[in-house]
């Protein structure tokens, strides 16, 4: 009876010993120290476990497509041509006028189009009063030099036709120049020969420059 009892208890003793040995080996192999109290563990997580950056809430500025007018010059004539441009929707009046005052894009230049404005004229502001848009510039320095020339008339037509074609409700335009006292004075606009000339300071429409469009 005593022998039988010893044989039944022996496997339990062996099992306990093996489990203790495995635990001891595992702890030693991992190199994990046993602390008497909990402590903070620092380290860098792998990229895969880091939280992805939140998407930016900044949206690109809204835009809209307007029609601006550039010129095509040949040996025989100088004509106006409509061109679509994408501009900032926050202030489309100013953006469209600035596009006319700026050089043509490379693609427009390759197509034979250009502006008649050079450096020296900048837009100060635009102001709509009913159906009339007042285009207020700092000077005439960037305009063609001779105010009685065809180039000067076509330059004005570029501004007028851009404003009246691109924006609903605008039918006529004033072109005003900044004065020393801070006010703006409309310039006298000379229309093509044969047209009824407006009084100084009178707004003009794109139709009054119709002779500058291709026949």
C-alpha positions in Angstrom: 0.0 0.0 0.0 2.8 2.5 0.8 4.6 1.8 -2.5 1.4 2.4 -4.5 0.7 5.7 -2.8 4.3 6.9 -3.5 4.0 6.1 -7.2 0.7 8.1 -7.6 2.2 11.2 -6.0 5.5 11.3 -7.9 4.1 12.7 -11.2 2.6 15.7 -9.4 5.9 16.6 -7.8 7.7 16.3 -11.1 5.0 18.5 -12.8 5.4 21.2 -10.2 9.2 21.1 -10.5 9.1 21.4 -14.3 6.7 24.3 -14.2 8.9 26.2 -11.8 11.9 25.5 -13.9 10.2 26.8 -17.1 9.1 30.0 -15.3 12.7 30.6 -14.0 14.2 30.0 -17.5 11.7 32.3 -19.2 12.2 35.1 -16.7 16.0 34.9 -17.1 15.9 34.7 -20.8 13.6 37.8 -21.2 15.9 39.9 -19.0 12.9 41.5 -17.4 13.8 42.8 -13.9 11.5 42.2 -11.1 10.5 45.4 -9.4 9.3 45.7 -5.9 6.7 48.4 -7.0 5.1 49.4 -10.3 7.0 52.0 -12.4 6.5 54.0 -15.6 7.9 52.4 -18.7 8.9 54.8 -21.5 9.7 54.0 -25.2 8.7 54.8 -28.8 5.8 53.0 -30.4 6.3 51.6 -33.9 4.8 53.9 -36.7 2.1 51.3 -37.4 0.7 51.8 -33.9 0.8 55.6 -33.9 -2.5 57.5 -34.5 -2.7 58.9 -38.0 -2.7 62.7 -38.3 -6.1 64.2 -38.4 -7.1 65.5 -41.8 -6.5 69.3 -42.3 -9.6 71.4 -42.0 -8.1 74.1 -44.3 -10.0 74.2 -47.6 -8.6 75.7 -50.8 -10.0 79.1 -51.7 -13.2 79.0 -53.7 -12.8 80.0 -57.4 -15.0 80.8 -60.3 -14.4 81.2 -64.1 -14.8 84.6 -65.6 -14.2 86.0 -69.1 -11.4 88.4 -69.6 -10.4 90.2 -72.8 -6.9 90.1 -74.3 -5.8 91.3 -77.7 -4.5 89.8 -80.9 -2.3 91.9 -83.0 -1.7 91.4 -86.7 -0.1 93.5 -89.4 -3.6 94.7 -90.3 -5.5 95.2 -87.1 -5.7 94.9 -83.3 -8.7 92.9 -82.1 -10.2 91.9 -78.8 -10.6 88.2 -77.9 -12.4 86.6 -75.0 -10.5 84.2 -72.8 -11.7 82.2 -69.8 -9.8 82.6 -66.5 -10.2 81.0 -63.1 -10.1 83.7 -60.4 -10.6 83.9 -56.6 -14.4 83.9 -55.9 -13.9 86.1 -52.8 -13.4 89.2 -54.9 -14.0 88.3 -58.5 -14.3 91.9 -59.7 -10.8 92.8 -58.6 -9.4 89.4 -59.7 -10.7 89.7 -63.2 -9.4 93.3 -63.6 -6.0 92.2 -62.2 -5.9 89.4 -64.8 -6.3 92.0 -67.6 -3.5 94.2 -66.1 -1.1 91.2 -65.8 0.8 89.5 -68.6 -0.9 86.8 -70.6 -0.2 83.2 -69.5 2.3 81.2 -71.5 -0.5 79.3 -73.2 -2.2 82.5 -74.1 1.0 83.9 -75.5 1.6 80.9 -77.6 -1.9 81.4 -79.0 -0.9 84.9 -80.1 -2.7 86.8 -77.3 -1.3 89.5 -75.1 -2.3 92.4 -72.9 -1.7 96.1 -73.7 -0.8 97.0 -70.1 2.8 97.3 -68.9 4.2 97.8 -65.5 3.2 100.9 -63.6 -0.6 100.5 -63.3 -2.1 98.7 -60.3 -5.7 98.2 -59.3 -6.6 100.0 -56.0 -10.2 98.9 -55.7 -13.4 98.3 -57.6 -16.8 99.7 -56.5 -20.2 98.7 -58.0 -22.9 101.3 -58.0 -26.0 99.8 -59.5 -25.1 98.5 -62.9 -21.9 100.6 -63.1 -18.5 99.3 -62.0 -15.9 101.9 -61.1 -12.4 100.5 -61.8 -10.1 102.6 -59.6 -6.4 102.5 -60.6 -3.3 104.1 -59.1 -2.1 105.7 -62.3 -2.1 105.6 -66.1 1.6 104.7 -66.2 1.0 101.2 -67.5 -1.4 102.3 -70.3 -0.2 102.9 -73.9 1.5 106.3 -73.9 -0.8 108.2 -76.3 -4.4 108.6 -75.0 -5.6 109.3 -78.5 -4.1 106.1 -80.0 -6.0 103.0 -80.9 -3.9 101.0 -78.4 -5.1 103.2 -75.6 -8.7 102.8 -76.7 -8.4 99.0 -76.9 -6.7 98.9 -73.5 -9.7 100.7 -72.0 -12.0 98.3 -73.9 -10.2 95.3 -72.3 -11.2 96.6 -68.9 -14.8 97.6 -69.9 -15.6 94.4 -71.7 -14.1 92.1 -69.0 -16.3 93.7 -66.4 -19.6 93.8 -68.4 -19.2 90.4 -69.8 -18.1 88.5 -66.7 -20.6 89.9 -64.1 -24.4 89.9 -64.2 -25.9 93.3 -63.6 -22.8 95.3 -64.7 -23.5 97.1 -68.0 -21.1 100.0 -67.9 -17.7 100.9 -66.5 -15.9 104.0 -65.2 -12.1 104.0 -65.2 -10.8 106.3 -62.4 -7.3 107.4 -61.4 -6.2 108.2 -57.9 -5.6 111.8 -57.1 -3.2 113.4 -54.6 -6.0 114.2 -52.2 -7.0 110.5 -52.0 -10.0 110.8 -54.3 -10.5 109.1 -57.7 -11.3 111.0 -60.9 -12.8 109.2 -63.9 -10.8 109.7 -67.1 -12.2 110.9 -70.4 -12.6 107.8 -72.5 -12.2 108.3 -76.3 -14.2 105.8 -78.3 -13.4 104.5 -81.8 -13.8 106.9 -84.7 -17.5 107.2 -85.6 -18.8 106.5 -82.2 -20.6 109.1 -80.1 -18.0 110.3 -77.6 -19.0 110.3 -74.0 -18.7 113.2 -71.7 -15.8 113.2 -69.2 -16.7 110.9 -66.3 -19.5 109.2 -68.2 -19.4 105.4 -68.0 -19.1 103.4 -71.2 -20.2 99.9 -72.3 -18.6 97.1 -74.2 -20.9 97.6 -77.1 -19.3 101.0 -77.7 -16.1 99.2 -78.6 -17.7 96.7 -81.0 -15.5 97.8 -83.9 -12.5 96.2 -82.1 -14.0 92.7 -82.3 -13.2 90.4 -85.2 -15.5 90.9 -88.1 
